[in-house]
Structures are given as C-alpha cells and as structure tokens.
Amino acid sequence: MASFYLIVGSVMGTAEQLATAMSEKLAECGHDVLLELNYQRGQLASELDRHLIIISSTTGMGDLPANIRSLDEDLRLSPPNLREKPYHLICLGDSNYPNFAAAGFRLDESLQKLGAQRSGELLVLDAQGDEDRAQQLQNWLDQLLNQLSEGSAA
C-alpha cells in the first residue's frame, strides 16, 4: 500500500473537511496517511518518501491560508530537493472573485519551478459551481487510486 502526505490550507474549513474525507477514504483502502492541518517550516523535507497531496483554499486577494503559508515560505526560501517529485494538487476558490483559486495556482507554479512534477489533473473546485465538490473530489480520488493500482502513479 502507498503512503501519503496530505497538506491542507483552509480558512473556513471546506478544504479541511474535504481533506479529512480524502484521508479517511485512503485509510479505508489500506493506505498510510499523514494529514497535516498546520504545516510548519521544514516538514516537507522529512516526508518526501510519501505521495504528496496538497489541498488549499484561497483567501483575501488570492492569498494562501495562514495554516499553509509556511509551505510557501519553504518553497521560496529553503526548498528541499523536489526535482521530479510527483505531487497532486487540489485548489479551492470562488469564481465570483478576480483571483479565483490563485493560492493553489501559486503553489503549483512554485512546485514546478523547483522541478516537481504534477501527477494527474489539477482539480479546481469552485464554491459557485453547480457540481457537488465532494463528488468531484471522490471522482478525482478514484482516478488517483486507479493510477496507484495500475502502478502508474509515482
């Protein structure tokens, strides 16, 4: 079974709720999950052997939530070696605002600049969308689990 490091950036709790549901589903499937709700500087470097999943909402004018800003600082100021490190990213936002899901896109850009490789599709969840976010997340997670079972996800 696989081991996951799930880093969450949440302000109002939606990203945390979705991440908790994802963590529970992964654990039910027999995977080991470390759910990080309050990232501290330097933690990523010690968890690079795990599959990395980041789920983050956007706050203010496209800003990262306070509980994930330390990850952004690590990526900018003292990044671990992420060359060819696969990661998965889920961005939450509200399309009524001009900086829709900007925090997640910012993390995606930072990771790619460091040589990390996004594995699979970027999942963008819109608070104004008609689709059920929990169902969108479940569909995305099913794809990830299928990739793992086929041995194609890193």
Buried (B, 14 or more C-beta within 10 A) or exposed (E): EBEBBBBBBBBEEBBBBBBBBBBEBBBEBEBEBEBBBEBEEEBBEEBEEBBBBBBBBBBEEBBBBEBBBBBBBBBEEEBBEBEEBBBBBBBBBBEEBEBBBBBBBBBBEBBEEBEBEEBBEBBBBBBEEEEEBEEBBBEBBEBBBEBBEEEEBE
